[in-house]
Amino acid sequence: LLEDGKVARRGLHLSAEGAEVIDGTGLVAAPGLVDMHVHLRDPGLTYKEDLYSGCRAAAAGGVTSLLAMPNTKPAMDSPETVRDLLERAQTADAAVYTAACVTKDLQGEERTDWKALKEAGAIALSDDGRPVVNTRRLLEALEQAPGLGLVVTAHCEDLYLAAGGLMHEGEVSRKLGVPGIPAAAEDCGTAREIAAAASLGAPIHICHVSTKGSVELIRDAKARGVRVTAETCPHYFTLTDDVITSFDANTKVNPPIREAEDLAAIREGLRDGTLDCIVTDHAPHHADEKNVEYNLAAFGISGIE
């Protein structure tokens, strides 16, 4: 029995005068899910998805709150863009929070006005879709974000190591003749972010962990008292890179789907608390960007529903 949105009583034969009865056969009653990593494509890329369609998909999947990433067009690097999204979100089917950019247009160099972005309603800072290329800017954000009530969420990737890769670099990529993205591309990024946060005693959140190496780095950092939290996604603990032998572009994602030992490490990281939460990294694209040859397809999996 729900009263004012909360569970008042539980049992097999509940009754309450005037109550609405919902037949939940085959369904699950649970608190609303929170998805901390979603790409809504709004503004500027709404041919892929918009704020309202994304939130309808969220609600259909039981997600009642979400954190939108800032790699829109224009990027979430100005108070006006942040304010516009949050104002329109008042009529959406899920509660929308947003991250704002660490650097202007996610280019990794010129910092945005973090205080103004916070005042406009942003709750996090991220250049997600890319790492913060300039480590000095990353350090500045980590140092100032806590005082502003913001959290830095980090896309961990060495762009030079990842350049040109289409899937995980390993036995399957070599067999298929497909350029690979080595696990080291993520591991190097994760190590940098942890070292930066540790040097300041500042908190940092690691996005979409996919490798055994990253799990081990995060586990070690937590044991040393580094203020690090981390997330992973369903495709990293349910799939391995052999699914790509079909060249289904719906399996093309960044970070890529990894090997069996990485999957096992992700599962263990969830079991022991090294990884704090599951997100979707929902990254929708237009059908024309997915129904093409694998090497031409856009990176991203639609997962929120």
C-alpha positions as CSV (number, residue, x, y, z in Angstrom):
1,L,0.0,0.0,0.0
2,L,1.5,3.3,-1.1
3,E,0.6,6.5,0.7
4,D,2.0,9.9,-0.5
5,G,4.5,8.0,-2.7
6,K,5.9,5.9,0.1
7,V,5.3,2.2,1.1
8,A,2.9,2.3,4.1
9,R,2.1,-1.4,4.4
10,R,3.1,-4.7,2.7
11,G,1.2,-8.0,2.7
12,L,-0.8,-10.4,0.6
13,H,-4.4,-9.2,1.3
14,L,-4.1,-5.4,1.8
15,S,-7.2,-3.3,1.7
16,A,-7.7,0.5,1.9
17,E,-10.9,2.3,1.3
18,G,-10.9,4.3,-2.0
19,A,-7.5,3.1,-3.0
20,E,-6.6,2.6,-6.7
21,V,-5.7,-1.0,-7.4
22,I,-2.9,-1.7,-9.9
23,D,-2.5,-5.2,-11.2
24,G,1.3,-5.7,-11.1
25,T,1.4,-9.3,-12.3
26,G,4.7,-10.0,-13.9
27,L,6.0,-6.6,-12.9
28,V,8.4,-5.4,-10.2
29,A,7.7,-2.8,-7.6
30,A,10.8,-0.9,-6.6
31,P,12.1,2.5,-5.8
32,G,12.7,4.7,-8.8
33,L,16.0,4.0,-10.4
34,V,18.6,6.7,-10.8
35,D,20.8,6.7,-13.9
36,M,23.9,8.8,-13.4
37,H,25.1,8.8,-17.0
38,V,22.8,9.6,-19.9
39,H,23.2,11.4,-23.2
40,L,20.0,13.2,-24.0
41,R,21.3,14.8,-27.3
42,D,19.4,17.9,-26.4
43,P,20.0,20.7,-27.5
44,G,21.3,20.5,-31.1
45,L,21.3,16.7,-31.8
46,T,17.6,16.1,-31.4
47,Y,17.3,14.1,-34.6
48,K,18.9,11.4,-32.5
49,E,16.7,11.9,-29.4
50,D,15.4,14.9,-27.4
51,L,14.8,15.6,-23.8
52,Y,11.2,14.4,-23.8
53,S,11.7,11.2,-25.7
54,G,14.7,10.3,-23.6
55,C,12.7,10.8,-20.4
56,R,9.8,8.8,-21.8
57,A,12.3,5.9,-22.4
58,A,13.6,6.4,-18.8
59,A,10.2,6.3,-17.2
60,A,9.3,3.2,-19.3
61,G,12.4,1.5,-17.8
62,G,11.7,2.5,-14.2
63,V,14.3,5.3,-14.2
64,T,12.8,8.3,-12.4
65,S,16.0,10.5,-12.2
66,L,18.9,10.9,-14.5
67,L,22.1,12.9,-14.9
68,A,22.6,14.3,-18.5
69,M,26.1,14.5,-19.9
70,P,27.2,17.9,-21.5
71,N,28.4,16.9,-25.0
72,T,25.4,18.5,-26.7
73,K,25.5,21.1,-29.5
74,P,26.1,23.7,-28.2
75,A,27.9,21.9,-25.3
76,M,26.7,22.6,-21.7
77,D,29.4,25.2,-21.2
78,S,27.2,28.3,-20.5
79,P,24.7,29.1,-17.8
80,E,22.1,29.9,-20.5
81,T,22.3,26.4,-22.0
82,V,22.1,24.7,-18.6
83,R,19.2,26.9,-17.5
84,D,17.3,26.2,-20.7
85,L,17.6,22.4,-20.4
86,L,16.5,22.4,-16.8
87,E,13.5,24.7,-17.4
88,R,12.2,22.5,-20.2
89,A,12.8,19.4,-18.1
90,Q,10.2,20.5,-15.7
91,T,7.5,19.0,-17.9
92,A,9.5,15.8,-18.8
93,D,8.7,12.3,-17.5
94,A,11.8,11.9,-15.3
95,A,13.7,14.3,-13.0
96,V,16.6,15.7,-15.0
97,Y,19.9,16.8,-13.5
98,T,22.8,17.9,-15.7
99,A,26.6,18.0,-15.7
100,A,28.3,21.0,-17.2
101,C,31.5,21.2,-19.1
102,V,34.9,21.5,-17.4
103,T,36.3,23.3,-20.4
104,K,34.7,25.3,-23.2
105,D,33.2,23.1,-26.0
106,L,34.9,20.1,-24.3
107,Q,38.2,21.1,-25.9
108,G,40.2,20.6,-22.8
109,E,41.9,24.0,-22.5
110,E,39.8,27.1,-21.6
111,R,37.9,26.6,-18.4
112,T,34.2,27.4,-18.2
113,D,32.7,29.6,-15.4
114,W,32.1,26.8,-12.9
115,K,30.4,29.0,-10.3
116,A,28.0,30.4,-12.8
117,L,27.2,26.9,-14.1
118,K,26.4,25.8,-10.6
119,E,24.2,28.8,-10.0
120,A,22.4,27.9,-13.2
121,G,21.6,24.5,-11.8
122,A,24.4,22.1,-12.8
123,I,25.4,19.5,-10.2
124,A,28.5,18.1,-11.8
125,L,31.4,18.9,-14.0
126,S,32.6,16.7,-16.9
127,D,33.9,16.8,-20.4
128,D,32.4,13.3,-20.9
129,G,32.7,12.1,-24.4
130,R,36.3,13.1,-24.0
131,P,38.8,13.3,-21.2
132,V,39.9,16.7,-19.9
133,V,42.9,16.9,-22.1
134,N,44.8,19.5,-20.1
135,T,45.7,17.9,-16.8
136,R,46.2,21.4,-15.3
137,R,42.5,22.1,-16.0
138,L,41.5,18.8,-14.4
139,L,43.4,19.7,-11.2
140,E,41.9,23.1,-11.1
141,A,38.4,21.6,-11.4
142,L,39.1,19.0,-8.8
143,E,40.4,21.6,-6.4
144,Q,37.4,24.0,-6.8
145,A,34.5,21.8,-7.4
146,P,33.9,20.6,-3.8
147,G,33.6,24.2,-2.6
148,L,31.0,24.9,-5.2
149,G,29.0,21.8,-4.4
150,L,29.9,20.1,-7.7
151,V,31.4,16.6,-8.4
152,V,33.9,16.0,-11.2
153,T,33.0,12.9,-13.3
154,A,35.8,11.6,-15.5
155,H,35.9,10.0,-18.9
156,C,39.2,8.1,-18.7
157,E,40.8,7.6,-22.0
158,D,44.2,8.2,-23.6
159,L,43.2,9.6,-26.9
160,Y,46.5,8.8,-28.5
161,L,46.3,5.1,-27.6
162,A,42.6,4.9,-28.6
163,A,43.0,6.7,-31.9
164,G,41.5,4.8,-34.9
165,G,40.2,1.9,-32.8
166,L,36.8,0.5,-33.4
167,M,36.5,-2.3,-30.8
168,H,38.6,-3.8,-28.0
169,E,42.1,-4.7,-29.0
170,G,42.6,-8.4,-28.4
171,E,42.3,-11.8,-30.0
172,V,38.9,-11.1,-31.5
173,S,40.0,-7.8,-33.1
174,R,43.1,-9.4,-34.6
175,K,41.0,-12.3,-36.0
176,L,38.5,-10.0,-37.5
177,G,41.2,-7.5,-38.8
178,V,39.5,-4.6,-37.0
179,P,41.6,-1.8,-35.5
180,G,41.5,-2.1,-31.7
181,I,41.3,0.2,-28.6
182,P,43.7,-1.3,-26.0
183,A,42.7,-1.6,-22.4
184,A,45.7,0.6,-21.6
185,A,43.9,3.6,-23.2
186,E,41.4,3.4,-20.3
187,D,43.8,2.3,-17.7
188,C,46.2,5.2,-18.3
189,G,43.3,7.6,-18.0
190,T,42.0,6.1,-14.8
191,A,45.5,6.2,-13.3
192,R,45.9,9.9,-14.2
193,E,42.5,10.8,-12.7
194,I,43.2,8.9,-9.5
195,A,46.7,10.5,-9.1
196,A,45.2,14.0,-9.7
197,A,42.5,13.5,-7.1
198,A,44.9,11.9,-4.6
199,S,47.3,14.8,-4.9
200,L,44.6,17.2,-3.7
201,G,42.6,14.9,-1.4
202,A,39.7,15.7,-3.6
203,P,36.8,13.5,-4.7
204,I,36.5,12.2,-8.2
205,H,34.0,9.9,-10.0
206,I,35.2,7.5,-12.7
207,C,32.8,7.0,-15.6
208,H,31.9,3.8,-17.5
209,V,34.6,1.4,-16.2
210,S,35.2,-1.4,-18.6
211,T,38.7,-3.0,-17.9
212,K,40.2,-5.3,-15.3
213,G,43.1,-2.8,-14.9
214,S,40.7,0.1,-14.0
215,V,38.9,-2.0,-11.4
216,E,42.3,-2.9,-9.8
217,L,43.4,0.7,-9.9
218,I,40.2,1.9,-8.2
219,R,40.3,-0.9,-5.7
220,D,43.8,0.0,-4.7
221,A,43.0,3.7,-4.6
222,K,40.1,3.2,-2.3
223,A,42.3,1.0,0.0
224,R,44.7,4.0,0.2
225,G,42.0,6.4,1.1
226,V,41.6,8.2,-2.2
227,R,38.2,9.7,-2.5
228,V,37.2,7.9,-5.7
229,T,33.9,6.5,-6.7
230,A,33.2,4.6,-9.9
231,E,30.4,3.3,-12.2
232,T,30.1,0.6,-14.9
233,C,27.4,-0.3,-17.5
234,P,25.4,-3.4,-18.1
235,H,27.1,-4.2,-21.4
236,Y,30.5,-4.5,-19.6
237,F,29.3,-7.2,-17.2
238,T,27.0,-9.1,-19.6
239,L,28.8,-9.1,-23.0
240,T,32.3,-9.9,-24.3
241,D,33.9,-8.8,-27.5
242,D,33.0,-12.0,-29.4
243,V,29.5,-10.5,-30.0
244,I,31.2,-8.2,-32.5
245,T,31.9,-11.1,-34.9
246,S,28.4,-10.4,-36.3
247,F,29.4,-6.8,-37.0
248,D,26.2,-5.5,-35.5
249,A,26.8,-1.8,-35.1
250,N,24.6,-1.8,-32.0
251,T,27.7,-3.4,-30.3
252,K,29.9,-0.5,-31.2
253,V,30.5,1.6,-28.1
254,N,33.3,3.5,-26.4
255,P,34.8,2.3,-24.1
256,P,34.4,-0.9,-26.1
257,I,33.0,-4.2,-24.9
258,R,36.0,-6.1,-23.5
259,E,37.2,-9.7,-23.0
260,A,36.0,-12.4,-20.6
261,E,38.7,-11.5,-17.9
262,D,37.5,-7.9,-17.9
263,L,33.8,-9.0,-17.6
264,A,34.8,-11.1,-14.6
265,A,36.7,-8.2,-13.0
266,I,33.7,-5.9,-13.5
267,R,31.4,-8.4,-11.8
268,E,33.8,-8.8,-8.9
269,G,34.1,-5.0,-8.6
270,L,30.4,-4.7,-8.2
271,R,30.3,-7.5,-5.7
272,D,32.9,-6.1,-3.4
273,G,31.9,-2.4,-3.7
274,T,34.9,-1.3,-5.8
275,L,32.4,-0.1,-8.4
276,D,29.7,1.9,-6.6
277,C,26.9,2.0,-9.2
278,I,25.5,0.8,-12.5
279,V,24.6,3.3,-15.2
280,T,23.7,2.9,-18.8
281,D,25.8,5.5,-20.6
282,H,22.7,5.8,-22.8
283,A,24.0,7.1,-26.1
284,P,21.3,7.1,-28.8
285,H,21.9,7.7,-32.5
286,H,19.7,8.0,-35.6
287,A,19.1,4.7,-37.4
288,D,21.1,6.1,-40.4
289,E,24.1,6.3,-38.1
290,K,23.8,2.7,-36.9
291,N,22.4,0.9,-40.0
292,V,25.7,1.2,-41.8
293,E,29.0,-0.6,-42.1
294,Y,30.7,-1.2,-38.7
295,N,33.6,1.0,-39.4
296,L,31.3,3.9,-40.3
297,A,28.8,3.5,-37.5
298,A,28.6,5.9,-34.5
299,F,29.8,4.7,-31.1
300,G,27.0,4.2,-28.6
301,I,24.4,1.9,-27.0
302,S,20.8,3.0,-26.2
303,G,20.2,1.5,-22.8
304,I,17.9,3.6,-20.5
305,E,14.6,1.8,-21.3
